[in-house]
């Protein structure tokens, strides 16, 4: 007789008992159960827990988050730089069309 394996998720309750999510889908009879702890972030089911973890990780970052004004200023600087580069390319193209070279 071939052994059939079913992998499911569950939860160890505070009293040490195991709560399995869903139906096992096997014939009635004895089974062997192996319990493997999952990473904490996978087990979390609460949005509040996820947001709290995100806030902790954000606070622990070595570099503080930038403000909206700082981000907008950087974007404007990048746009200006890109515009200057495009103008330089257009000038080179115009010189090349006129046969002047760089």
TADA-V70587 format. One record per backbone hydrogen bond with DSSP energy under -0.5 kcal/mol. CO is the residue of the C=O (numbers start at 1). NH is the residue of the N-H. E is the energy in kcal/mol with one decimal. If there is no record, write none. Layout:
CO	NH	E
CO	NH	E
This chain:
6	8	-0.5
9	21	-2.5
11	13	-0.6
11	19	-2.8
13	16	-2.7
17	13	-2.9
18	20	-0.6
19	11	-2.5
20	22	-0.6
34	36	-0.5
39	42	-1.0
39	43	-1.4
40	44	-1.7
46	50	-1.9
47	51	-2.6
48	52	-2.2
49	53	-2.4
50	54	-2.5
51	55	-2.3
52	56	-2.2
53	57	-2.6
54	58	-2.6
55	59	-2.3
56	60	-1.5
57	61	-0.6
58	61	-0.9
62	64	-0.5
67	71	-2.1
68	72	-2.9
69	73	-2.4
70	74	-2.1
71	75	-2.5
72	76	-2.4
73	77	-2.3
74	78	-2.4
75	79	-2.5
76	80	-2.5
77	81	-2.4
78	82	-2.4
79	83	-2.4
80	84	-2.4
81	85	-2.2
82	86	-2.4
83	87	-2.3
84	88	-2.2
85	89	-2.3
86	90	-2.6
87	91	-2.2
88	92	-2.1
89	93	-2.6
90	94	-2.4
91	95	-2.3
92	96	-2.3
93	97	-2.2
94	98	-1.7
95	100	-2.9
95	101	-0.7
96	99	-1.0
